[in-house]
Each structure stands twice: as structure tokens, then as C-alpha cells.
């Protein structure tokens, strides 16, 4: 099954798999973005994070491999009275325009380690100098919990993974890994082990 088919199945129906509200770490970190920032949100799924960013006045492009997810994102944006751009793309090969974005938001975008590093670096190249990176991912300690995340250790991220992936291009601003309580739709519920990281694109 392709990634597109997998996520189309996850996003089928009227329920929003991960809820309608933004991720808590994104909500906190977004206060540091300049008004009207151009924000790239790969793996945005049904659009909860991208639509919320648009509600804050940012110009958002949500990228996902699932047409079903992107359709729901557009419907959510209309319901909330905002506009977002969407682009259908497989992150294994998709690339942003270099230097075009003020912020890159990766919320629970889990990729195989065989190509995760090259994807992260390709996405970071889409940032202007000084552009922000905001990441939340499940930590390897999440494996075996039922509160969300891949059932594959290879797709979970530590701080060291993110530092290695982005470090050539980005300067770390904050990094943390530990337990949080998730309440993000039916897909993310309960105590979870996560990795949170923010950085700035080097000049």
C-alpha cells in the first residue's frame, strides 16, 4: 500500500483523525513568528495545524500525499473563513522552492530513516535565512504505547536525530524530549513520549 492510499484510508469519513485544534507545541512556538509569515506545513493531513496558522494571519501552504486529507483541509479552511494553499506531494521526492519560506512546521511527520535526513535537509533549504523550524515527533520510547504514532521504531525521532538531520543548515533554539498528555482527536489520546525541537535557518 502506498503512503497516499494509507492516509486516504485514515482520513476517510467525517471525523478528523487528529482533531480540529492545533498541536500544543506549535501553538506556543507560533507566537515567535512574524505577522504574515509564509509557513510551509508538510504532512499537514486534514489541515488542523495549517488552518490554525492561517487563522493567525499567516500565509500557509499545506503539503500532503493524501488527496482525501487535503480536501478536508480545504473544507476546514472554508468553515473557519480563511484561505490556505494545498499541494499534493510525496515527501520522499517533493521539494519546496529554495529560500521561499519564513517557517517550516513538521508535526508528527514520521519518515523512514533511509530517507528522513535527506527530506529534512531538502525541506530546510526552502527556508530563507533566519527562517524558523518547528518540529514535534514521537520519541522511540513511545513504541508500544496506544496514544499514537508509528508502530515502527525506525520512524521515531530523538533530539540527536533532528540535530544530525538539520544541524548543517539550522541553529538549534530549543530541544526537549519527554512525556506529554495528548488530546488530539481519536488518533492521539493520553500520555505520550515526544521530541520537541525548534531552530533557525543559518544565514
VENKA-V810433 format. One record per backbone hydrogen bond with DSSP energy under -0.5 kcal/mol. CO is the residue of the C=O (numbers start at 1). NH is the residue of the N-H. E is the energy in kcal/mol with one decimal. If there is no record, write none. Layout:
CO|NH|E ; CO|NH|E
This chain:
2|6|-2.6 ; 3|7|-2.5 ; 4|8|-2.4 ; 5|9|-2.0 ; 6|10|-1.8 ; 7|11|-2.4 ; 8|12|-0.6 ; 9|12|-0.8 ; 15|17|-0.7 ; 16|19|-2.0 ; 16|186|-0.5 ; 17|187|-2.9 ; 23|27|-2.4 ; 24|28|-1.9 ; 25|29|-2.7 ; 26|30|-2.6 ; 28|31|-0.9 ; 29|32|-2.0 ; 30|33|-1.6 ; 34|37|-1.3 ; 37|39|-0.7 ; 37|59|-2.7 ; 38|102|-2.3 ; 38|103|-1.6 ; 39|61|-2.2 ; 40|105|-2.6 ; 41|44|-0.7 ; 41|63|-1.8 ; 44|47|-2.6 ; 47|51|-2.8 ; 48|52|-1.4 ; 49|53|-2.3 ; 50|54|-2.2 ; 51|55|-2.1 ; 52|56|-1.1 ; 53|56|-0.6 ; 53|58|-1.9 ; 54|57|-1.7 ; 58|60|-0.7 ; 59|39|-3.0 ; 60|85|-2.7 ; 61|41|-2.9 ; 62|87|-2.3 ; 63|43|-1.8 ; 63|44|-1.5 ; 64|89|-2.1 ; 65|67|-0.7 ; 66|70|-2.2 ; 67|71|-2.3 ; 68|72|-1.9 ; 69|73|-2.2 ; 70|74|-2.3 ; 71|75|-2.1 ; 72|76|-2.6 ; 73|77|-2.4 ; 74|78|-2.2 ; 75|79|-2.4 ; 76|80|-1.9 ; 77|81|-0.6 ; 77|82|-2.6 ; 78|81|-1.0 ; 85|62|-2.8 ; 87|64|-1.8 ; 87|89|-0.5 ; 89|91|-0.6 ; 90|93|-2.0 ; 90|94|-2.8 ; 97|100|-1.4 ; 101|128|-2.7 ; 102|132|-2.4 ; 103|40|-2.8 ; 104|106|-0.5 ; 104|134|-2.6 ; 105|107|-0.5 ; 106|108|-0.7 ; 106|136|-2.2 ; 108|110|-0.9 ; 109|111|-0.5 ; 112|115|-1.6 ; 112|116|-1.4 ; 113|117|-0.6 ; 115|119|-1.8 ; 116|120|-2.8 ; 117|121|-2.3 ; 118|122|-2.0 ; 119|123|-2.7 ; 120|124|-2.3 ; 121|125|-1.5 ; 123|126|-1.6 ; 124|127|-1.8 ; 125|99|-1.9 ; 126|100|-0.8 ; 126|101|-2.5 ; 128|131|-2.5 ; 131|201|-3.2 ; 132|104|-2.7 ; 133|199|-1.8 ; 134|106|-3.1 ; 135|197|-2.4 ; 136|108|-3.8 ; 137|195|-3.2 ; 138|157|-2.5 ; 139|142|-2.7 ; 140|143|-1.6 ; 142|145|-2.6 ; 152|155|-2.0 ; 153|156|-1.7 ; 158|162|-1.8 ; 159|163|-2.8 ; 160|164|-2.2 ; 161|165|-2.4 ; 162|166|-2.6 ; 163|167|-1.9 ; 166|169|-1.8 ; 166|170|-2.6 ; 169|202|-3.1 ; 170|172|-0.5 ; 171|200|-2.5 ; 174|198|-2.7 ; 176|196|-3.5 ; 178|194|-2.9 ; 180|182|-0.6 ; 180|192|-2.9 ; 182|190|-2.7 ; 184|188|-1.1 ; 185|188|-0.7 ; 188|184|-3.1 ; 190|182|-2.7 ; 192|180|-2.7 ; 192|194|-0.6 ; 193|139|-2.2 ; 194|178|-2.0 ; 195|137|-2.2 ; 196|176|-2.7 ; 197|135|-2.8 ; 198|173|-2.9 ; 198|174|-1.8 ; 199|133|-2.4 ; 200|171|-3.3 ; 201|130|-2.3
